[in-house]
Structure formats: C-alpha cells, structure tokens
C-alpha cells in the first residue's frame, strides 16, 4: 500500500503544471563516471580525475566511492592521495568528456529548444507546458534520466518554477536524484536550507550572513534590507527573490537547433529489408512526435546508415513544403534508404532526421505537402507520381493527432503503428 506522501505525489504528477517549468540537469561525478564507463573494471572503485601531486595538481572530480573517503573537487592531489591511497588516478581526457556531454545535450535539445548549457555537465531547460505540449515536466525529467542512463552515465535533476530552485533541487538526491518542487511549494522547500545551498553564496558571503543571524534561506527571505545590501550590494533584492522562490530569470537559449534526428545501433548486424524498414519507421515516428510537441516542422529528410565494416553513408532530399508528420516524410526516407543500401548488406546503425526546422505559428496547421507517399499501411492505391491530396493529408494528420492524444494521456508506449510492434 502506498503512503500518503506517495499518493499525494502521484496525484500532483498527474495534475497540469501551473506556470513555468524549469529543469536543471546535472551529470553525476561526470568525469569519473565517463572513466568508469570506458573502464568497466573500475566500477565500484574509487576513481579520481586530476593532476599529479608531484606537479602540485588538484582533483577535477572523483567518483562517489572516493568521496566516501573525504575526497572533493578542487582538493590538492597530495591531500586526496593521503585520504584515499588506493584510488585509481586518471589524467583528464577533455575530448572524451565533451563527446559524451554533447550526446547528453542532444537529448535535452530533443525535448525543447530552450536549453542553456552552463558547463560541460550541467544545463537548464524550459519545459513549460503549452497548448501544443501538455506533458508533465516530471515525465520529461524521467525520460531524460532514462536516456542518460542508457548512455552509461547518470544525472540528477531538479524540477521547479525557477532556475534557482531547480538548481538547489538538483543537489538534494545525488546521485540519480529527481527532486520536484511543485508550484506554490517553493518557500516551504527553501525555508530550512542553509544559505550556502544557493548558487552565488560562497563561504565569505555565508560567514557574513551568519554574523547577522541569517543562516537559512528562510532567514534570508525575511532579512532586513540593510543586512542584505551590506552583504550583496546592488544585488540584495535579487537574492531575496531567489530565497523566496520568486526569481524571474529565464532560460537563455544557447544555440538554434536546426535539425532533429533519431538513430539506433543494432546489437546484431541486420541485413533483412523488413527489419530495417520497420526500424526506420519507428525512428520516423519519434522524430515526428518530437517535432509536433515542439510546434516545429522541417523540410529536408536525411537518412544515415553505418554498415558492418563501419563505413558511414547518408543521403538527404528536400521536400516541396515542410512537415512534422512521419506518415508524410517516411516514404521519402524509405526511398533514401534504398539509394544507400543493397538488400543483404549487413547494417550496424540506421538513423533518420529532419532539418530546415521552423516554428509553426500558434494555431496554424501544417502546410499542405505535395510529396509522393506510397502508403500500403492504409491499404489505398497510390500511383507512383500522385501528389498527396488535401483529403489524404487530412487523413494522415488525423491519424498522428489521434496517436499523440493517446500517448499524451497514457505514455509513449501506449500506442504505435503495427509495423513498429515487435
């Protein structure tokens, strides 16, 4: 039987989120986690990434196993060696860390164009529900955690209505934490936390606040203006608003996403056409679903194939008008695959994407797309050169609209087209 708190959380998760929804995604012990990913024999052992003590190096980061010994980031390597003499030491490989970071950031951009990467292992996302996308921010956070875990590392996520609260929340359950601060509960969540939990309050500022009896964020929210001005100067009221959970800072978009794609690596090389086409259609479904949730359309289809000999080939073609309907752009993806691959040739990876992305104005329908789909899926006869008629376009659109509604309510696995079912 579920506890009262668990029942309350399930109820709140199922309610429509009111107001802003900000996620802070923080990769756990990132450098050390990548090293343990690349060296499975190091898992469960203390790993320290940093410079040599002989060269007066410092710890960049360390695994949670090393942290149990008191090792911390920015600690002198000589001190870390004394605390944890049996640790595995690794020189940082920043190229490799960036490679994994870029993969994770691509996951975040799959969810929303509003991503602000603040470091190699940390980023804010604005996933505020809209008329087009009503999905719970908690569900988005859970999906991100699952995708990051499949990559071989882990992350902790804070979900809240402001950047400051999301950041603080992300620190509460590490590693692999998911802390949700629901709208209206910000002050309650912050009230008893020490002031040092807030970004921007370092040791010196915390000591200064302590001298005035300001020890918690609740104290800070209620402190006299004179005290805050003395400690924070012209930023006094900004820190008060943050302590109340009322900060207004928005997520700064750090790049324009011009394409969206999905790909799959097969555990065993595939050479059968039906399996490749079924996979290609499933990936097309994911691309279309993501674009519709974002209110975006694209006009160029790209298909990528990596063969068993590791050779990588790709092909793309521009459509007459943009779309976000996989039932429209998949037939073109199928033809592109045929231009790249000969039946019987083993394939290791396949991917599909749309580029030339643009936002669809609020309330506007996807434009009429004159392509040449040969959709046996609908048991209709199509001539090779037939354009997609308005009637057929509306039928295709109504089908994806129906699947979106079911998935929005019951989850991504609730419904799929028959050819993607195993």
N, C-alpha and C positions, 0 to 999 in steps of 0.2 A: 504494500500500500504506500502511496506517495505521501510525503509530509505536506504540511500546509504551505511551507515555503516553496516546495517543488510544484505544487498545484498552482500557486499564485504566479510562479514564473512561466509555466506553460500557458496560463491564461494571458499574461502580458505579452508573451511572444506571439500569440495569435491575434492580438489587437493591432489595429492600424497605428503605426508610429506617428505621433503628432510632432510636427516641427522638423528641425534639422536633424540629420543623422550622419555623424562623423565617426569613421573608424581610424584607429591608429594601429597599424600592423608592424610588429617588432619581431624580427627574426631572433630566435633564442641562441645566445652564445655563438653567433653566426660563424666567425672564422673557424672556431674549434669544431663546430658541427659539420662544416664542409670537410674539414680534415678527417673527421670520423666517418663521413660519408665515403670519402675516397679511400680510406683505410679501415675497412670493417673490423679488422682485428683490434682497433683502438677503441671501439665502442665499449662503454662501461669503465673506461680507464681515464685517469686524469691527463688531459691534454692542455698544454699551454702554448699559445701562439705569441711569439715575441722575440726580442733581440737577446743576444748572449750577455750574460752577466759580465763576462770578460771585457766586453765593449760598452759597459755601463748601459745595457739595454733595459727596456721596460716591457711589461706584459701588455700586449694588444688586447687579447681576450683569452678566456680559458673556459674549459668545459665545466659543467656543473659538478662533475666528480672532483675537479681541482678546487672549486670554490668551497667545498666542504672542509678543506684544509686552511681556509682563510685567504686564498689567492684571489686577487681582484685586478681588474683592468687598471692600467697606469701605475701599477706597483713596480718597484725596481726588481729586475730579474733576480738579483742577488738575494733579495728578501723572499721572493717566490720559491727559489731553489731550497732555501732553508725550511720553509713551511711544508713544501711538498717535494722531497728529494727524489721520489720515484716517478715523477711526472714525465710524460713524453713531450719534448720540446720541438717546436716546428718554426722554421723561418716563414714569415707571412708570404703567401702567394696571391698577391692582389689581383692578378689577371684572372685566376681561377675563381676568386671570390666574386669578382664583378660578373663573371659569366653566369654564376648561379643567381646572383642578385638580379641580373637582367631577366632571367626566366621568371623569377617571382614577380618582378614589376610588370611583366607582360600579363600575368594572371590578374593583377589588380586593374590593369587597363582593359581587360576583358569585361570587368564588372562595371566600370564607369570611366568616362573621360576626365573626371575631376579627381586627379591624383597628384599629390605633392610629395615627391620623394625628398626627404630631409637628410638622409645619409644612405650609405650603401645597404644598410639593414633595417631601414625604418621609413614608413611613408604614411601620410594621411590620405583618406578617401572621403569624398562626399557621396553618400549613397541615399540621400534624402528621397523618400518615396514620392512619386509623382502620379499624375493621372495615367501616364503610359506604363509606368513600372510601380506596382503596389507591393512588391515583395518586401518582407520584413528585413530590416538591416541585420538582425540576428542571423537569419538564414544566409545572407550574403557572407557574413563573417565565418559561419560554419563551413560554407563551401570553400572559402579561401584557405582555411586551415586544412581541409581535406586535400586540396590540390598541392599545397606546400608540403604536406606530409608525404604525398606520393612522389614528390621530387627527392625526398630523402633527408630533409631537414624539418625543423618545426618553427612555429611562430606563436606569439601571444598577441591577443587583440583586445583593445578596449573599444567599446561601443557607447557613444554618448551624443549629446546635442551640441557640444562644443569641443574644440581641439584640445584645450587644457584638460578637461575632464576625461576625454578619450585617452590622452597620453598617460594620465595618472592611473586610469583603469587598466591600461595595458601592463602596468608593472605589478598588479596585485596578485596574479596567479601563476607567475612564471615558474617553470617553462610550460608551454602548451596551454596557457590560460586563456579563457574567454570571459571577460568581465563586462557586464551590461549595466549601464546606469540609465534607467528609463527616464523619459521626460517627466519633469516635476520632482525627481528624487535627487537632484544634483547636490543641493545644500546638505541634505542628510548624509549622502555618500562622503562628502568632503569634510564635514564638520570636525571629526575627531582625528583626522590625519595630520601628522606633523608637517610643519611648514616646508621642510626640506623636500617633501614629495612633489612640490610644484616646480616645473622647469623654470629656470631663471632665478631661483633662490638657492644660492650656493652656501658654503659654510660661513662665509663672512656675514652675509645678509641674515642667515638663520641665527647666528650669535647676536647680531644687533637686535633682532626681533625678540629674542629670548630675554634680553636685558629689560625690555619693556613689558615682559609678561605675555608676549604673543608667541605661543608655542604650537598651536594648531591652526589649521586653515579656517576653522570656525572663529577663532580669536582674531585672525587677520581680517575676516569679513566684517567684524564689528569694531575694529580698532579705530582710534581717533585719527582724523586726517593728519594731524601734526606728526604723529608717530610714523605713519606710512610715508609722508613726504620726507621725513628725515632719513628713512631707510632707502626709499626708492626714487626720491626726487620727483621729476615730472611724470614718472610712470606710476605714481602712487595709486591713482584710481583704476588703472588697468589691472593692477594686482588685486585690488579689492573686487572688481568684477569677476576676475578669474576665480577667486576664492569663493564667490557666491555661485559659481557655475553659470554666469551670465555673459561670458565673453562673446564678442560678436565677430571675431576674426574668421575669415572664410578660407577654404582650401584654395591655395594658389596653384592653378594648373601649370605644370612644368613643361608640358610638350603637347603638341597636337597629334592625336592618333589618326593616322591616315589609312590604316588598314586593320583588319581583324581576321584572324585565321585560327584554325584548329588542325592538329595533326596527331597521328597515332603511330607508335612504333610497335610492330608485331613481335610477340615473344618468339614465334617461329616464322620464318620467311613464308610469304603467301604467293602462290602462283596461279590461283584459280580466279577467273574473272568475276564470278558471282560474289565471292567473299570480298574482293576489292571494291566492287560497286556498292555492296551493302555498307561497307565501312565508309566509303566516300559519301554516301547519302547520309549516314549518321553524323558525320563531321559537318556536312552541309546544314543539317538540322540545327546543330549547336551554333554555327555561325549566324544563321538566320534568326534564331531565338535571341542571341545576344544583341544583335543589331536592333531588333524590334523593341527590346527592353530599353535600349538607349535612345530610341527615336531616330535612328540613323539608317541611311541607305547607301549602297555602293554601286559602282558602275563597271568594275573590272574584276573578272573571275581569274584566280590563279590556282593551279594545281601543281603540287610538288610530289616527286617520287624519289625515294632513295632505294637503290637496288641492293641485292645481297653482296655485290662486290664493292659497296659503299659509294658508287657513282651516284651523284645527285643531279636530277634533271627537273626542270619546271617549264610551264607554258602558261600564257595568260591571253585573255581576249576581252575586249571592251564591249559591253552591251550598248544598245542604242539609248536606253534610258535606265536609271538606277532602280534598284530593288533591294528589299531585305527578305524576300520570300524564297526559301530554299526550293520550293516546288517550281519556281521560275528559273533560278540560276543553276540548279543541279544538272539539267540536261546538257548545258554548256560545259559544266565541269566533267561530265562523262565523256564528252567528245574530246576535251583536252587530255584526259587520261589516255584515251585511245591513240592520241598523237604522240604520247610519250612512251607507251608500254606495249609490248607484244605478248600476247597470251602465252603462258608457260614460263615467262621470265620471272624469277623469284624477286619479291619486293620485301624490303625491310621496313619501310616507313612510307606513309601516304598522308598528304595534307591538302586542305583547300582553304581559300580565303577570298575576301572581297576587299578591294581597295578603291580609292577615289571616293572616300566616305564624305557624307554631308548630312547635316541635321535636317530632319523633316519638320517644317513649321508646325506648331501646335495645332492639332485638329485637321491637318491636311492629310489626304490619302496618299498612299504610294502611287506614283505616276504610272500610267499605262505603259507596259513594257512590251515592245514588239520583238519577241525572240521566237525561237522555233522549238518548243518543247515537244518531245515525243514521249508522253507520259502514259505508258502502259499501266501505270499504277491506277489510273482512273478508268481503265477499260474503254477508252474512247479512241476512235480512229483519227489519226493526225497525218496529214500529208507532210512530206519532208520540208516543203517550203512554206507551210502555213504559218502565218503570224498568229500570235496569241490574241484572240478576240477579247473584247470587253467582257462578254459573258463568261468566257473561260477564266479570264483574270479574276473576276469576282468570285468564281467558284474556288479557285486556288487560294485566294485571300481568305475566304470564309473558313476554309479548312485549317489554315495555320492560326487564324484567330481563335477557332474552337480549341485547338490543342494548347494554345497559350493560356486560355482561361482555365482549362483543367490543370495545367502544370502550376499556374499561379496559386491555385487553391490547394492542390494535393501533392505538389512536389514534382521535380523534374522527371522522375521515373514513372509517374502515374500513367502517362500515355505516350505512345510513339507509333510511327507508321510501321506496318507489318514487316517491311523489308529490313528494318533495323532491329527487330526482335530476334533473339537467339533461341 
